[in-house]
Amino acid sequence: MIENTKLLLFTGSYATAEENGVQVFAFDGEAGGTLERLDTAGGITNPTFVNVDPSGLKLYAIGEKPNGSGGKEGEIVSFAIDPVTGKLTILGRIPTMPASGTGQTTTCHINRDAENEHLVVCSYHGGLVGLITLDENGLPAALTDAAVHTGHRDLPGQDKPHPHSAIFSPDGRFLFVSDLGLDLIRSYRINNETETLVAHGDTLLHEGAGPRHFVFHPDGKSAYVINEVDCTVTSFLYDAAQGTLQTASTLSTLPAGYPADNNSCAEIAFSKDGKYLYGSNRGHDSIVVYAVNPLSAELTLIEHVSTRGGHPRHFTLTPDGAYLIVANRDGNNLVVFALDPASGRLTYTGHTAEVSKPVCVMPAIFPK
């Protein structure tokens, strides 16, 4: 890590408004991967995903609230971050996509563009992708568009659209939304004049895949999606000029003989150098490790590592690439692994932190 900097981890959880669903930890890699809790924040129901803006010293957390008619809708709560103490100070909150009647438009994912002009949220239950502008102070200003996904697949859990994540291309020109219910990845462009989402194209996956989270290789020439439903990873070659994906291969996330019906997948992430790809298995409760051929986008299985806790819904790699931290929802813990850059293999460090139902962990580097 850069000298005179510190690494903070921000977690989101399943929580009631009375609980501290957002937490801040200091991470010390030089001490072998220790975690020290610095602050907590409550008052938000189910802040299950967060986005960190270290340059603007802000944290954005999604939450949910009643709509007054028996339904539920999402909200974004913004915090100022004190980089020295890790303390969070609430700056404001705005609703995201409204829900009518007993409908549900709660969100499951939040992302931010590189220019700090927009936030994008996905509503798994509502089948919506919301575009929210940021003002000159970096605060959410207004929902300017909500793209509606329609259709379904004829399989359990895929009776309607389920957008699960929205990831920007490396150059920021395109936005890729993984829809678990439709077995597709839909790409968008943002029209900055009208502040709307413009559909660009669809990449259809195999039936029953259930794409969840999506990541680009560090070189920007390939991309990978982890499929929640059938427990696979599908890789693509990426044409950056056209913003299109060409399917390359699909590989199981599970050991041979382990039934996919007893598992579902969640997060996916690259090693810093792009040589290794990691995915989480909920049920088998493991991190799967692959070697990556960046030219062909093909994957080779290396190992499965126990996450030492149930239901690893999310994990992250530290910016220096030296550690991987898992958020085990049912284990109620964060677990730290050291990453061998030569082999990609993971080794448990012995360091953990107790957190109630953690489902998101996001790192950011700040000056000391």
Disulfide bonds with the S-S distance in Angstrom:
none
